[in-house]
Amino acid sequence: MQRLNQNSLQQDVIPLFKPLIERDELDAARMALELGWLGMGSLVASFEEQLKSFIGGDGRHVAAVSTGHAALHLGLLLAGVGPGDEVVTASFNNAADFQAILAAGAEPVLCDIDDRSLCIDLDQAERVLSPRVKAIIVMDYDCMLCDHARVAQFATAHGLRVVHDAAHSFGSRYQGKTIGSFSDLTVFSFDPIKTITCIDGGAIVMRSEEELRRVHAMRLLGMTQPMEALYANSRASTYDIEAIGFRYHMANLHAAVGLAQLAKFDTISESRRRACRYYNQHLGKISEIRVPLTDFEDITPFLYYIRVPSRRRDALRGDLQDHGIETGVHWQPAHWLTRFKNCRRGDLTTTDAVGTEIMSLPLHSNMSVETLDRVIDKVTRFFAGSGG
Ligand SMILES: *Cc1c(COP(=O)(O)O)cnc(C)c1O
């Protein structure tokens, strides 16, 4: 049997992302494969139950799906978004959000972000509203949270549904409440690089049983059938189809990996928080760098970012690359991309600046102090050697 050559990854490269895959995940995957029911089944039901108790939130319903993108698409459909509608979101967002809006038949309307949180600027969002806007997507960025109390007020005041993209904030708390427990519709991603992974996976959290019923059908080609049979690893004998559907369900194998990850959430969360605090403590001293303005209390960080002067960013990234340290850019704003450059939009001054200043540094669960020190040392030397 051919083995993956571990050394094909250059030994001392520090990757940007490094999923925490241990014995637990391997055992869980083997168990799921040996179970023999490879599709959606009992392990998906368990994963949903665990997610629900993790999130809390009175009477909220949780459905697991294939990806975060699928969850966003279904969330927009639940929000009643369709052809001819518009959805307001920050231009500084993930490609999946813009594509989910297009998949729903709607058009994105791009607005600016807040300079401190890098999350949507609701004053700017207000300026781009139109009668066609049905919903707003708000996204918690990296290790920062939106002002969700204001988001809720904004939505009520303007009669909008909210899709809360919480792909980066799984396990974080806002004003003491776990993310997912309070928003209109909340969407998570468990893709390979996310805080916890199912290899690929997503989830949607909603308020009503009616919405849950629609998601159950939409994720399985529109087939309405009692979930009891599937959740017991067998097939329902009959089904009906009432509306459009997709192949967006989660498979047992992926749920098994997700369950193993959830079981070690505290370790994942605590170690990432510690790493981010360490970065802030050291990189915050460098005058050219703007670090995330948070103490990470109540935050489970997904990514760690810094903002550096635009004219130095690519040189710094190149220098780190030369020293075996991977970095990333999350993200290029949507209005810089061909499909979205002509979308209706408001003033994007902050987004344009942040798009040229932002970069992500390596962040892993259980990251060692030696690894963190290597990154910090190289960044520090870059700015010390340059005279600004
Ligand atoms: C990863 C991500 C998504 C998409 O999730 P997938 O599971 O990769 O489809 C959506 N929004 C944000 C903010 C993300 O980071």
The ligand as an SDF file (V2000), in Angstrom:
LIG
                    3D

 15 15  0  0  0  0  0  0  0  0999 V2000
  -15.3530   28.7590    4.6650 C   0  0  0  0  0  0  0  0  0  0  0  0
  -16.3710   29.8260    4.5810 C   0  0  0  0  0  0  0  0  0  0  0  0
  -17.5730   29.6670    3.8970 C   0  0  0  0  0  0  0  0  0  0  0  0
  -17.8640   28.4710    3.0340 C   0  0  0  0  0  0  0  0  0  0  0  0
  -17.8870   27.2990    3.7080 O   0  0  0  0  0  0  0  0  0  0  0  0
  -17.5730   25.9170    2.8850 P   0  0  0  0  0  0  0  0  0  0  0  0
  -17.8780   24.8830    3.8940 O   0  0  0  0  0  0  0  0  0  0  0  0
  -16.1310   25.9700    2.4950 O   0  0  0  0  0  0  0  0  0  0  0  0
  -18.4920   25.8970    1.7310 O   0  0  0  0  0  0  0  0  0  0  0  0
  -18.5000   30.6820    3.9470 C   0  0  0  0  0  0  0  0  0  0  0  0
  -18.2470   31.8200    4.6150 N   0  0  0  0  0  0  0  0  0  0  0  0
  -17.0940   32.0270    5.2710 C   0  0  0  0  0  0  0  0  0  0  0  0
  -16.9020   33.3060    6.0060 C   0  0  0  0  0  0  0  0  0  0  0  0
  -16.1120   31.0500    5.2580 C   0  0  0  0  0  0  0  0  0  0  0  0
  -14.9360   31.2770    5.8590 O   0  0  0  0  0  0  0  0  0  0  0  0
  1  2  1  0
  2  3  1  0
  2 14  2  0
  3  4  1  0
  3 10  2  0
  4  5  1  0
  5  6  1  0
  6  7  2  0
  6  8  1  0
  6  9  1  0
 10 11  1  0
 11 12  2  0
 12 13  1  0
 12 14  1  0
 14 15  1  0
M  END
$$$$
